[in-house]
Amino acid sequence: MSFMKDVKEEAEIRKKRNQIRIATWVIVAIVLALVWYFTR
């Protein structure tokens, strides 16, 4: 039973990590777009 629990927790952690990575890329993209917009 504990093995299944570990797998479930691992999946949750991985999902959270993916969300953080996506959020980071979105923020980077927005910042780059703003910099490009204001410096052209």
SVG drawing of the C-alpha trace seen along z (x, -y; Angstrom):
<svg xmlns="http://www.w3.org/2000/svg" viewBox="-2 -52 18 54">
<polyline fill="none" stroke="black" stroke-width="0.4" points="0.0,0.0 2.8,-2.5 4.3,-1.9 1.1,-3.2 1.1,-6.2 4.7,-7.0 3.8,-6.8 0.8,-9.0 2.9,-11.6 5.6,-11.4 3.0,-12.2 1.7,-15.2 5.2,-16.5 6.0,-16.1 2.7,-17.8 3.6,-20.8 7.1,-21.0 5.7,-21.1 3.3,-23.9 6.2,-25.8 8.2,-25.3 5.3,-26.4 4.7,-29.5 8.4,-30.4 8.4,-30.2 5.2,-32.3 6.8,-35.0 10.0,-34.9 8.1,-35.2 6.0,-38.2 9.2,-40.0 10.9,-39.5 7.9,-40.7 7.7,-43.8 11.4,-44.5 11.2,-44.1 8.1,-46.3 9.6,-49.2 13.1,-49.1 12.1,-49.0"/>
</svg>
